[in-house]
Amino acid sequence: MLTNIKIRKEITSDNFQKTNILDDCFGVNRLNRTVYMYRKSLPIKALSLISCFKKHPMKVVGTISFYRVFVEKTDCLLLGPLAVQKKYQGKGFGKKLIEIGLKKARSNNEKICFVSGEYSYYKEFGFDRIINKNLNISILGPLSFEDLLICELKDHAASLLKNNSKLLPLIN
């Protein structure tokens, strides 16, 4: 892992670089994926972060966003998209974004965060399969049940969720 990584808040002038990274990592059809049904509202500004090199803070290397979602009436977060320029993947830029993002979410008194992703990657950040929490949460579109993960940002927060409920987006 590199030691010269800087994490900063996203600014408007990052949009072009951020979009290029997302398109490169997920393809230009990424907006058709199920998780984008949950990203119709604006991302949470305080949790929209950029990773870069300390000496080049305006060159975007990675990006992370969090969106407001609900399970019944319980306020939750959805992490993503998370993306890092391909040539810098595996060097700590993404991990640092997740660590700082979740730390900020905890300090903002958020209770629960979901992510659609690989368990083998996200488990080190405290994410678990929803089935391991004895939850059955349905979603709006096709997504592997195994790929919906949950992180309790507050102890035992999953107990706030009703079983057999739906994950819903914030509607502006």
Steps between C-alpha positions, in 0.01 A plus 500: 500500500626845409558756775462810284122465455279796581122483549305820448142612442380488144465836323311593184815520289560126571192395299672440164782291649258312724268413211793374292616274783147362555450439126839331473440274802131415446435579133289769342187286559556511877195725545279203399608292800255430783696704755445815291127474579611602850713789374230725354544754780821691558776324694562614855738792457693448825565138398602564139875452507796494264834322537809657349872535556600751769723685253228508229170560682310604186573177309219262588618142550192358674147591598233388746145615559227410746126532439205513737280190488228357723391163630139563591543826696855434617752747359804324349790562263596337173874507431598546139607540249857438609754514219875543460696559180602156376874568515470589871269216608640286781716781636269616783306785338165318521560359847586843633180643345289232669673540838464879503147487356376258766679694774323820389168313479543379858584850620181622327305245713408280205393155611500267199679489167431266209723425203458290189837332471727207561496373856867399479595867446256680731513266802819666631301825540231335713254402226315170527249314287146598590411133536755476783293763684188287447356763268309462178498839329368529147623753246356677196672304225725208419789466739649187645380454857858405590628838379290720732710559809430689823725682745372592844650843568345491849500184710204270429349748252373217278244425771325822391413338167189293446545170328332459159519872429612703199806714438367824351668806352460857617250670271554874458 
